[in-house]
Amino acid sequence: MAEGIKVEKVREGEFQVTVSGVPVPHTVTVSRQYYLKLTAGRITDAELVRRSFEFLLAREPEESILTEFELPVIARYFPEYEREMQRQT
């Protein structure tokens, strides 16, 4: 699925994510503190966003993903999210 996920940095901490075949982009924000909490700087913030979308798409259809959200919101719906992101980096 990774090849179908396009992540573009809009500005510091804000990304536009599109999933192939779906015309509606997602706006995702991530604070520097949260990025460091999950990755310790081992991957880029854009890569964290891409992996977060892979995580979400493995659990729900693209149409169910919010069009605008902050990354910590994922952990409210999927408690294993933070642990999984930390494990991957």
C-alpha positions in Angstrom: 0.0 0.0 0.0 2.9 2.4 0.6 3.2 3.2 -3.1 -0.4 4.5 -3.1 0.2 7.0 -0.3 1.6 10.4 -1.2 2.8 12.7 1.6 3.6 16.3 0.9 4.8 18.7 3.5 2.7 21.9 3.4 4.6 23.6 6.2 6.4 22.6 9.4 4.3 20.0 11.1 1.5 20.0 8.5 1.2 17.5 5.7 -1.3 16.8 2.8 -1.8 13.1 2.3 -3.5 11.5 -0.7 -4.2 7.9 -1.2 -4.2 6.7 -4.9 -7.6 6.5 -6.5 -9.2 8.8 -3.9 -9.7 12.4 -4.9 -10.1 13.8 -1.3 -6.8 14.7 0.4 -6.2 14.5 4.1 -4.5 17.3 6.2 -2.5 15.8 9.0 -0.6 17.7 11.6 2.1 16.5 14.0 3.9 18.5 16.6 7.7 18.2 16.9 7.3 16.7 20.5 4.9 14.0 19.3 7.1 13.2 16.3 10.1 12.8 18.6 8.1 10.7 21.1 7.2 8.2 18.4 10.5 8.2 16.4 13.3 9.7 18.5 14.2 11.3 15.2 15.1 8.0 13.5 12.9 8.7 10.5 11.5 11.9 9.0 8.2 13.4 10.1 6.9 12.8 6.5 7.8 9.1 6.9 6.0 8.9 10.2 2.9 10.3 8.5 3.2 7.8 5.7 3.6 4.9 8.1 0.7 6.2 10.1 -1.5 6.0 7.0 -0.3 2.5 6.3 -1.3 1.7 9.9 -4.8 3.2 9.4 -5.4 1.7 6.0 -4.6 -1.8 7.4 -7.5 -1.3 9.9 -10.2 0.7 8.2 -11.2 1.8 4.7 -9.8 5.1 3.4 -13.2 6.7 3.4 -13.4 6.2 7.2 -10.2 8.2 7.8 -10.8 11.8 8.9 -10.0 14.4 6.3 -8.2 16.6 8.9 -6.6 15.5 12.1 -3.6 15.6 14.4 -1.6 12.3 14.7 -2.3 11.8 18.4 -6.0 11.3 17.5 -5.1 7.9 16.0 -4.2 6.5 19.5 -7.7 7.4 20.7 -9.2 5.0 18.2 -6.3 2.5 18.1 -4.5 2.2 21.5 -1.7 0.1 19.9 -0.8 2.9 17.5 2.0 4.6 19.5 3.6 1.3 20.4 3.5 0.2 16.8 5.1 3.4 15.5 7.8 3.2 18.1 8.5 -0.4 17.2 8.8 0.4 13.5 11.4 3.1 14.0 
